[in-house]
Amino acid sequence: MIELREITEEDFHDVLSLELSEDQQKAKLVAPNVRSLAEAWLYRANEDVFPYAVYNNEELVGFILIDVDEEERAYMIWRMMIDKNHQGKCYGKKLVEKVIEIARQREDMDVLHCNYVVGNDAMKKIVESFGFVSNGFDDEHNEQLMKLDVK
Ligand SMILES: CC(C)(COP(=O)(O)OP(=O)(O)OC[C@H]1O[C@@H](n2cnc3c(N)ncnc32)[C@H](O)[C@@H]1OP(=O)(O)O)[C@@H](O)C(=O)NCCC(=O)NCCS
């Protein structure tokens, strides 16, 4: 079972050791986890950016950074990654499914956003399988913007 857990002193180093394949790193599909944790710290006063360790049962398999915009009633998967040794086991898909479930439980959220770099076929396949639809294109970051109604 996929779970989002707060990162603690016990698993902090393991979260930083999670890795992508060389090709995925070169393609810059997602920022390094250390950067995401630094950004979560930077925006901590706003209380709207939440980093989590992703566990499958008791095993650490990935990382996710969630952004919550109460004013816009929008939930966003800002960053997510599954460690290279755990990819291809459906954890990425189950992780997105879990976030959809969490967003749907929040009555103050209408929409879930999830964007991906063009050419990220795994992420494209995952979000489309849950019914996300295009929300435009970000030229600056070469990202396809996707959204899902969670009302
Ligand atoms: C994207 C990512 C999270 C997917 O995690 P994963 O656990 O390997 O994915 P899953 O095993 O759940 O696979 C989901 C689907 O994508 C497909 N898939 C996986 N890699 C693929 C690839 N390179 N090209 C096309 N399809 C791919 C799988 O076959 C599966 O399809 P299915 O449900 O029809 O069988 C992972 O590859 C990753 O961390 N990538 C680098 C970081 C990244 O891209 N983050 C997303 C930023 S928005």
The ligand as an ORCA input file, in Angstrom:
! r2SCAN-3c Opt
* xyz 0 1
  C       7.211      9.036    -13.809
  C       7.496      8.029    -12.685
  C       7.129      8.663    -11.358
  C       6.649      6.789    -12.950
  O       6.860      5.900    -11.892
  P       6.778      4.295    -12.067
  O       6.530      3.725    -10.728
  O       7.957      3.811    -12.803
  O       5.488      4.163    -13.019
  P       4.454      2.956    -13.063
  O       5.162      1.658    -12.825
  O       3.304      3.283    -12.170
  O       3.998      3.007    -14.582
  C       2.903      3.769    -14.999
  C       2.660      3.556    -16.459
  O       3.673      4.205    -17.244
  C       4.256      3.285    -18.160
  N       5.653      3.665    -18.348
  C       6.642      3.592    -17.446
  N       7.794      4.094    -17.984
  C       7.479      4.461    -19.264
  C       8.215      5.053    -20.332
  N       9.487      5.372    -20.202
  N       7.539      5.303    -21.491
  C       6.232      5.020    -21.638
  N       5.474      4.466    -20.654
  C       6.109      4.201    -19.489
  C       4.082      1.929    -17.506
  O       4.109      0.896    -18.450
  C       2.716      2.072    -16.878
  O       1.700      1.899    -17.836
  P       0.505      0.847    -17.588
  O      -0.237      1.348    -16.362
  O      -0.291      0.927    -18.840
  O       1.178     -0.452    -17.358
  C       8.998      7.608    -12.678
  O       9.330      7.090    -13.938
  C       9.940      8.728    -12.333
  O      10.244      8.966    -11.158
  N      10.430      9.429    -13.373
  C      11.400     10.494    -13.227
  C      10.829     11.706    -12.508
  C       9.576     12.205    -13.145
  O       9.378     12.121    -14.346
  N       8.687     12.752    -12.301
  C       7.435     13.306    -12.732
  C       7.536     14.790    -12.716
  S       5.928     15.457    -12.988
*
